[in-house]
Amino acid sequence: MNLRPVWLLIALMVFAPLSGCLSFSDDSGGSGDSSMDWVDPVTEIEDGNHSHNDLLAHRLATPNAKLIDYHNLNCDGNVKPPADLDNVAGRPCFDEFKNVGPTPGDNSEIAIEGNFLDDCEIYGDGTGGCYAYVSSYNQFEILDISKPNEIRLLSTYYAEIARMIDIKVTSDNNWVLVNHELTNSELDPIPNDDDANSGANRLDLIYVGDKTSPIKVAEWDNPPAGFHNQDLHVYCDWTPVNPTALWQDDCHLFLFGADPYPEMVEGSSGTFYKGTQVFYALIDFQGLNPTNNDDQQNASREIIRWGGYTPEPQTTCGGSIFNHDNVFFIHPITKQKMLAVSYWGAGLRFVDVSEPPQIADPLGISWPPETGRWLGCATDDSGWYGPEGGGHANMAPEVWLDANDGNDNIHYAVPQDNLICSGISEYDPVETWPEQCGIGPSDATYGVNWRHYTYIAPEYGSNANHTGYIWTIDTTDPAQPFLVSKWKLPGESTLPDGTPHPHHYIPGGYIYSPHNGDTGLNGHVYWTHYHAGVWITDHGHIWDELVWENGYPEPERGFQAISELAPSHTLGYYLPAGPVWIDDPTNALGYDMADCWAACMIPFDWGLQYDPRGFVFISEMVSGVYVVQFDEDYDSRFDYPPLWKAEASDE
């Protein structure tokens, strides 16, 4: 493992007395490199020795983590646009305002898309390139991340009445979907209205073909609270028999909303809708002029409710049906288009959205169907989810629903994009594949060793005993998922009365809870833990390290065939705490340290995304976006060393 620059080693030595040193090994299945002692960044008790909003006291990272670039998301020197700017349009940004005050703050989710493995090349037809999108309460930002060591803010989209806390983008980088979650529950429903200030409980569909000028083209209002999370996908392999509109004969845009209040009355209609809601956006891809808001254009911007899903109550072990987040993905084996949905006590749900029905099913009577699920307890009388089946962890319902043990509250799910085998993927050169990986997933003997995993985690506002597990679920067959590993924040803690405690815990304010994550190509997983920073774990060798009851893999028996779960190996962490080349970024960049949406602490890491070239993009709520690389992710084909060292040396 390569050593970091001297400044970090000094920081580790300075702050080590505040936190203590440890090697990461525990009984949760998690482990780390026991040959080196790491500073534990988690300090539960705020006192005279530690303040959670002392930025510089949190400049902590493991020696394998390197800051590549940073942007405070200052667009043009103003935290909001001029009053006369149309609220359905964004404004361009300028490079000279990068990393000067003021810092807008209020950042939450981040999404990235692009042709990363072609190094973000712009093709002859104008397509290509790599971009990041950051939701920031009243606005969202678009960044060019083609050069990870020189990221550029291109534009920002602002809405006066808003609460944008989640953002998703289509793979072609043309369509962004943002949510506005509850700020005023008394707003009347105005579906498809084009007034940007019609409410803060809706989905907004934004055209971002021109990255310097995002334009809102459609919206869906969803009283009483809006959606907490959403996703979207362009279908070019589905053809409606009776197109709703003449132009709907090529590609079709579907939206997926996660309603935190399922089964509630929708407005005053008296109709009950399900928690996972699917919408068909009748966008005229060829003829749409986003800048034209006349009635004819609005006719091509209609959004129609097309389907819905909620778990059957008898499959929940009595847990809460609280639809928190959903993630769209295409399963690499079955090729199903699926949603991985986190349903709190009702666990992980896989919902098949491959083939939208020809006729809208707004109440979700039959579409979309559930493909599989995972909870710690049995959810059926027999079969895969029954007491003898492999699709649970042999927990009694009351154990599964005990948050104090790190269970329940499933908040986010991250499916792998690809299969992995013994720490490699199909993106690695064939000559580097180990023998047990054969010729790939189709190998008659070794194909079983190519696995697909989905990682799920809870969220706790407070927890007196635990911070929660990251559960690794084998989803090679999405209809028969089973548990193979689990991991928690490593280390021990001290309770307020001074007694030692075997886990870290959450005194309040979500402080160390898992939140959102992403996956790498070869089994690396990245997760934000709010004030505990970003953690990287290695799951690439899980299949090799499982201990099977009969001495050989029996995936057809699932959890029941496993006598010992595999470890998830801790590789490192990084706490974003301002750009290290600025001595006092809080004042120099104008951080809003009184912003208690971030629970009055910094860092407070909400979201992250992994760039397959080997970089992690982190959204920290107060200070902005960080680009970090771990040594284990370095790829010599994509060599983007930090440029800020040269800048610092010139000062």
N, C-alpha and C positions, 0 to 999 in steps of 0.2 A: 504494500500500500504506500503510495507516494505521500511525502510530507507536504503540508500546506505552507504558505508564506509565513515569515517570522511573526507578523502582526497577530495572526490567529493563535499561534503557540503562546505568545505573550498573554493574549486575552484569556486563554484557557488557564494559565497559571494564576492570573490575577483573580479570576472569578471562581476557581476551584474551591477556595475556602468557604464560599457562600453556598455551595451545592453539595460538596462531597464527591468522591470518585467511586466508580463501580465498574464491574464488568457485567455485561448484560446476559444473564442466565436466570431462568425462573421456571416454575412448574407449569406454565401455561402452554408450553410447546414453543415458546420464543427463546431464542438464544442469540448470541453475538460472538464477536471475536474476543475470546477470553484472554488473549495475549496482550491486550492493551486496556488501560483504564481510561474511561471517558468521563467527562464532567456531566453530571445529571442536571439538565436544565430545569427540572420541575421543582418548584418550591411552593408548597401549598400555603404556608403561613406568611402573611404580610406583616412585617414588624419593622423595628428600627434597622434591621440588617438587610431588608429586602422590600422594595416597593414595586408593584406590578406595572406601574407606569414610568419607571425609570428606564428610559430607552437604552442607554449605554450599558446598563447592568445586564442587558439581555443579548449582547453581542457574543453569542455562543454558537459553536458549530463543531462537528467532529472533524478531524484532520483531513478527511476525504472529501469535504464539501468546499466548493469554490464559488464565490460570487462572480458572475460573468458580466451582468449589466443590471441596471435599475432605471426605472422611470417613475417620477412622482405624479404623472398624468396631468401635468399642467399643460393646457391646450394653447392658450394665447394670453396668459397673464390674468385671466378672469376666471372665477370659479363658476360663473354662469354666463349665458349669452346675453347680449343686449335685449332690452324689453321688446323691441320691435321684431325680433326674429320669430318666424313662424314656428310654432311648437310641433309641427309635424316634420320638421327638417333639421338636419344637423349642421354643424359648421366645421370648416377645415381648421387644422392645427398647424403649428409652426415649430420647427426644430429648435429655434433659439430659446424656447421656453422650457426645454427639457431640464429638469432638475434645478429649477429656480423657483422661489416662492411666488404665489401661494400654492399649497398642495390641496386639491379639492377634497380628498378623503372619501369615506363612506363606501369603499370598494367591497364587493362581495364575490360573486362567481366569476370565473374566467373560462372561456372556451377558445380552442384553437383549431384551425383547419389549414390544410395545404398539402402540396406535393413534397413532403419533407425529405423522402429518400431520394428525390431528384434534386435535393438541395435548393428547393424553392425556385427552380428555374421558371422564368416567364417564357411560355411557348410562343411559337409563331402566330397562333391565333389569338394571342392576348391572355389566354388562361394561364393558370399556375400562380405561383407565389404563396406565401404563408402569412397568416394573419391571426391576431388575437383580439378577442372581444371581452370587455370587462364591464359587468353591471355595477353601477355605483349610485344606487338609490334614486336620485333625480335624473340620472343620465347613464349612458354607456359610452365607452370609448373603443375605437378601432386602432390597432397598432400593426405596423409592418414588422414582422419578426423574422424576415428572411435571413437576416444576419443576427444571430442571438446575442452577439457582443455589441450590437449597435441598433437596438430597437427604436422605432420611430412612431410617435403618435400622429395618426393621419387625420382623425376627426373625432368629434364627440356629438352625441345626440342628447338633447336636454328636454325634459318635460316638467313643467312647474308643479303639477300635482302628480306624484308618482311614488312608487316604492319598488323600484326594479332591484330585485335581489337574486334573480337567476337569469341566465342568458344562454341560448343555444344557437348554432349556426349550421346550415346545410353544408355538405361536403364540397359543394361547388363554390362556397364562399359568396353566395348571392342573397341568401335569405337569413335574417336574424329573427328570433322569436324571444321577446322579453315579457316577463310577468310584471304585474303591478299587484302586490298583495295588500291586504286591508289597511287603509288609513281612514276610511269613512264608511261605515257599514250601512248608512242611510241613503247612499246614492241609488238612484233608480237604475234598473237595467236598461241599457241602450245598445243592444247588439248591433254591430256593424256600423255604428255611427263614426264619422270621421273627425269628430272634435277631440283633439288630443287631451283636453282637460275634462272629458265627460266622466271620469272616475278613476279611482286608484285600485280597482279590483278586476283587472282585465288582462288579456293577452294582447300584445301589439305585434303585428307582423311588419317588419322593416325590410325594405329593399336596400341592399348594400353593394350592388354591382359597381357603383362608384364609391370607393372607400373614403373619399373626401366629402361625400354628401349623402349620408343615409336619409332615406325618405320613408315615412310610414305610409303603408298602402291599405292596411285593414286592421280591424280590432274585433275582439269578442269580450263583452262585459260578462262577469261571472259573480254576481252578488251571492252571498253576503260578504265573502272575504277574498275572492279571487283565487288564483292558483299559487301554490308555494313553489312549484317547480314545473318544468315543461321540456318537451323535446319536439323535434320535427324531422321529416324525411321526405325527399322527393322520390316518388314512385314513377319509374319509366317502363315498368313491366306489368302494369295493370291497365286494363282497358274497359271503361264502363260500356255496357251494352247500349244504354240509352243516356248519352252524355247530357248532363244538366245544362251545359252551355256548349255552343257550337265549337268553341276553341278547345274544349277538353278532349283532345284526341291524341295527345302525345304524352307529356309528363304531368304528374299530379302531385300536389303538395298536401300532406297530411300533418296535423298538429296533435300533440299528445299532452294533455294537461293533468297535473296531479292536484286534486281538490282536497285540501286538508279537512273539509267538512262533508264527507260523503253522506248521501241519503238525505241531505237537508233540502228543504223546499227551495226551488230555484225561483228567486224573485217572488212574485205573487201568483205564479202560474199554478201552484198546487201540484206540480209534477216533480217526482223524485228522480234525481239522476245519480249515477254511480260515481265513486271516487276517482277512478281512472277514466278520463273522458277523451274521446277521439273526435277530431274535427277535420272536415274536408274544406280546404281553402280554394275557391274557384278562381285561381289566378290565371290570367291570360299571359302565359310566359312569352309568347311571341309579340302580342300586340299591346302589352301594358306600357303605358307611359307614366312612370311613377310621379312625375311632376304635374300631371293633369288631374285635377280633382273634380271634374264635371261629372254629372250623373251617369253619362255613358261609361266613363271609366269606372265609376263606383260599382256598376253592374258586374264588372269582372273582378270584384273584390269581395264577393259574398263569402261568408264562412258558414258552413252547415254542420250541425252536430251529427256525427256519423256512427258512433258506437260508445260503449261504456263497459267497465268491469269493476267489480268489487268481490273480494273473497266471500265464499259461502260461510256463514257464521259457524257451522259445525266443523269447519276446518281451521279454527283459530285458537283452540285450547282455551277459549275464554278471553283471549287477548284483545286489545284495542284494535279496531279497524280504522287506522289513521294513515291515510295515503300521504306519505311525506314527499318522496322523490321518485322519479322514474328516469330510466336511461334507455335510449334506443340503441340496439346493436343488431348485427347480422351474425348468427351463430356460424362459426367456420366449418362445422361438419354438416349440420342439417340444412344450412342456408336459410333457415327461417328468419324472417324479420321479427324481432321480439322487443318487448319492453321488460327490463329488469326493474321491478317495482318494489319499493320498500314500504311495508305496511305495518310498521311499529310492532305491536305484539303479535300481529298476524304474519310476521316474518317476511321472507323473500318470496316473490311471486314472479313466474315467467308467463307473460301473456303474448300470444301469437297474433301479430298484426300483419302477417304476410299477405293475406288476400282480403282486402276490404270487400264487403258485400256490395252487390249491385244496387240494393235498396238500403237507404239509411236505417240504422238500428239505434236511434238516439237513446233508448232506455237500456241498451246493452242486454237485450233478452238472449241473444245467442252469439254476439260478436262484440269484442274479440274473446276467444276462449283461453282458458288457463292451460298451459302446457305442463308446468311443474311448480313445486313449491318446496321451501325448506324452513322448518321451525325446529327447535330443539326437542319438541314433544311429538308424540304420535298424534296424527290428525285424521285417522281413519280406523275402522275396525279391523281391516285386513289389508294385504297388499303392501306396496312400497312404503306407504305412509302409516300402515298399521303397526301394532306393538312389536311384531317380529320383523318388520321391514327395515330396509337400510336407509330410509329417507328422513331420519331424525337422529337425535343424540341420546335416546333412552332417558330423557328427562321427564319427570312428572310435570304436569302443567304449571303447578305452583313454583317449581324450580325455574322453568323456562321464563316465567313472568316475573322473576325476582331480579330487579335491576341492581340490587346491592351485590349480586354475584357477577355482574358484568353482562347480564342477559337482557332480553326484552328491548324495546325502543329501537327497532331496526330502522335506521334513518337513511342510509345510502348504500347502493349496490354498484359495484364496478366490475363488469365482465371483461375478461381478456378479449382483445381483438383477434388473437391468433392462438394456435396450439403451441405448447412448449414440451420439451423432452430433455430431461437431465441438464437443464440450464441453457438450452439452445432453442432456436426457433427456425422455421423454414426460411427466415431472412438471412441466416448464417450460411457461409459457404459449406457445401455438402462435404467437402474433405475434412471439415472440422467436426462433423457429427460423430458422437461416440457410437460404439458398436450396438449398444442397446436401443439406439434410435433407428437402426436399419436404414431403409431407403425412404423413410418418411411415414406419415399416417396410414398409407395404404399397405405397408409391409405386413405380410401374412403372419409373421412371427412377432415382430416388434412394434407393430402399429398401435397396440394397446398402450404403449408407453408414451404416446403423444396425447397430452391431456389438456382439457379446457377448464379453467377455474373462474369462479365469480367470488368477489370479496365483498363482504357486508360488514357494516359496523353500526353500533347504536349511537345515539346522542343523548346526553344528560345535561340538564340545566344545573343539577347538583346531584351528588352521590357521595354519601359519607364513607363508602367502603371501597369504591372501584372507579376506574376511568372507562371501562368497557373493553370488550374483545373485538379484534378484527378477525372475523371468521372466514376461513378459506373453504369454499364449497366446490367440490368436483362437479362440474356441469358439462362434462364431455357428452353425456346424454342428458339434455335439459329436462326430459321427462322423468329422470331418476337421479336427482342431485343427492350428494351425500357429503358429510363433513370429513375433512382430511387434516385440518390444522387450525390452530387459533393462536393469537398473539395479543399481548397487552403492552402498554408503556412499561418499559423495564425499570426496575429500581424499587426501593422502599421509601416510606415516608414517616413523618412524625406527626402524631395527632396533636390537637391544641393543648391537651393535658400533658404533653411531653413524652407519651409512650410511643414506642416504635410500632409501625403498621406495615404489613407485608405488601400492600399495594399503594400506588399513588391513588388519590381520590380527588373529588371535585367539591370544594367548599361552596361554590356558587358561581353564577355568571358564566356557566358553560366552560370554565377556565381551561381544563385539560381534556375535554371531551373530543373523541374523534369527530370529524365533520365530513369533508369530501375527499375523494381520492382519485387516482388514475393508475394505469398499468404501463409497464415497459414491455419490450418485445420478448425478453428471455426469462420472465418470472419476477422481475423487480416490481415492487408495488410502493406507491407513494401516497401518504395520507397527511392531511392537515389535522393538527390537534390544537387549534386555536392558540392559546398562550404558550403551549409546549412546543410550538413550531411544526416543521415539516419533517416526517420520518420516512426513511427508505428501508424496506425489508425485502428479503430474497425468498421467493417461494418456488424457485425453479427446480429444486431437487426434492420436492415433497413426495413425488411418486417413488423415488428411490429410497426415501427415508421412512416411509410408512412401515410399521411392523404389523404384518398380517398374521391372523390367527393360525392359518395352516401353512405359513411359510411362503406363500406365493399370492400374487394379486387376484382378488375376486371382486371386481367392481360390480358384478351382478348381484352381490350380497350387500354392497355398500358398507355403511358404518358397522353393521353387525359382524363383518369379516375382519375388522381392524382391532388389534389388541393394544396398539399404542399409536396415537396421532403423531404425525411428522412435525418437526419444528419449523417455525418461520424465523429466519435468521435476521437479526437486526444488523443493518449495515451502517447507519448513521443518521444524523439529524442536522437541520439548519434552522436557526431562528433569525428571520428578517428583522433587522434593527437599524434601518437607515443605511445610506451608502457609506462604506467605511472610509472613503477618502474625504468625507466632510466630518470635522470634529464634533460639531453640534448641529446635526440635521434638524432637530426639533425646532430650533429658532431660525436656522438658515433657510429652511424650506417651508416654514410656517405650518407645522403639523398641528392639528386640532386635538390636543391632548385632553380636552374636556368632552370629547365626543363619546358619550357613554352608550351609544349603540354598540360600541366595541367593548362594553362592560368596563370602561375606564381603565383599560390595560393595553399595553403595547409590548410585543407584537400580538396581533389577534388575527391568525391566518384562517381565512374562510375557504378559499378554493385553490386548486392547482391543476395544471395540465402537463402531461409529459410529451415533449417533442422527440420523436423517434431518432433524431440525430444525437440524442444524449443530453437533453437539457430539460430542467423543470421550471415551469413558469408559475410563480406564486403570487396570489392576490392577497395582500395584507391590508386590513380594513382602513387603517389610518394613513399609511405612508405610500402605498402604490404597488407597483409590479416589480418583482425580482426575478432574474434569470440565474439559476443555480445549476452547477454541474457537479455530480459525484464522480470520483475517480473511476468507479466501477462501470460508469456509463460512457466513458470517453471512447469515441470512435475517430480514428485518425483521418477518415475520409471527410469528417466535418470538424475541422480544427478552427475553433473560434475562441482564441484566448481573450481574457479580459483586456479591454483597452484603457480602463480607468487607472491601471498602474502607471502607464506613461503620463496620463494627465496629472496624477498625483506627484510624480517625480519632477514635473515642470514647475510646480508651485514653490 
